[in-house]
Amino acid sequence: MKLGNLSLVAGAFALAICLKPNVGWSTRAYAAVVTGEVTAAPQGSEIEIAHHLYHVKANSAAAKALSSFYVGQTVDAILDGVPGSTTTEIVNLTVHVAQ
């Protein structure tokens, strides 16, 4: 194998390792957005929105931002499944912007 071909193969392999399958998940369409008032202080990996308890997905953007929300604040929660399912988790949590 020529040196030029070897470097091309090595570069393609390095690119594939760096991208991983997580890149494909960034374009995934999520099932639902829940908007409501935080009715209980976030604890651990859970938050209560409009008297419904939601689990927050570990290592997600929501998990990183969870400690910045307080009771009475209106938030938008993006879920990774259908609302009401026992396996649905929050993947993103932001302050609701009134229109």
C-alpha positions in Angstrom: 0.0 0.0 0.0 1.3 3.4 -0.9 2.0 6.0 1.8 -0.7 8.3 0.4 -3.3 5.6 0.6 -2.2 4.6 4.1 -2.6 8.2 5.4 -6.1 8.4 3.7 -7.2 5.2 5.5 -5.7 6.4 8.8 -7.5 9.8 8.5 -10.8 8.1 7.7 -10.4 5.8 10.6 -9.6 8.7 13.0 -12.6 10.6 11.7 -14.9 7.7 12.3 -13.6 7.2 15.9 -14.0 10.9 16.7 -17.6 11.2 15.4 -19.0 8.1 17.1 -22.7 7.3 16.8 -23.6 10.3 19.0 -23.6 12.5 15.9 -26.6 10.8 14.5 -28.6 11.4 17.7 -28.1 15.2 17.4 -30.6 15.2 14.5 -33.2 13.0 16.3 -36.7 14.5 16.5 -38.0 14.4 20.0 -41.5 13.3 20.9 -42.9 16.1 23.0 -42.3 19.4 24.7 -43.8 19.9 28.2 -44.3 23.5 29.3 -45.3 24.3 32.9 -44.4 25.8 36.2 -41.8 24.1 38.4 -43.9 23.0 41.4 -41.2 21.4 43.6 -37.4 22.1 43.9 -35.3 19.9 41.6 -33.8 17.0 43.6 -31.2 14.6 42.3 -32.2 13.6 38.8 -35.9 14.6 39.0 -38.0 17.7 38.6 -41.7 18.3 39.2 -43.4 20.3 36.5 -47.1 21.2 36.9 -47.4 18.5 39.7 -46.0 15.8 37.5 -42.7 14.2 38.3 -40.2 13.8 35.5 -36.9 12.0 35.4 -33.9 13.8 33.9 -31.6 11.8 31.5 -28.1 11.4 32.9 -25.3 13.4 31.2 -27.8 15.4 29.2 -28.2 19.2 28.8 -31.1 19.0 31.2 -29.0 17.3 33.9 -26.4 20.0 33.6 -28.9 22.8 33.9 -31.2 21.2 36.5 -29.7 23.1 39.5 -30.4 26.5 37.9 -34.2 26.2 38.1 -36.4 27.1 41.1 -40.0 26.7 42.2 -42.5 29.0 40.4 -40.4 29.3 37.2 -42.0 28.4 33.9 -39.9 25.9 31.9 -40.0 24.0 28.6 -38.9 20.4 28.9 -38.1 18.3 25.9 -38.8 14.6 26.4 -37.2 11.6 24.7 -40.5 9.7 24.4 -44.2 10.0 24.8 -45.5 11.9 27.9 -46.8 9.6 30.6 -44.5 6.7 29.8 -42.5 5.3 32.6 -39.3 5.3 30.6 -39.6 8.9 29.2 -36.9 11.2 30.4 -36.2 14.9 30.0 -33.2 15.6 27.7 -33.3 19.4 27.6 -34.7 22.0 30.0 -35.0 25.7 29.3 -36.7 28.7 30.7 -40.0 29.3 28.8 -40.0 32.5 26.7 -43.5 34.1 26.6 -44.6 35.2 23.2 
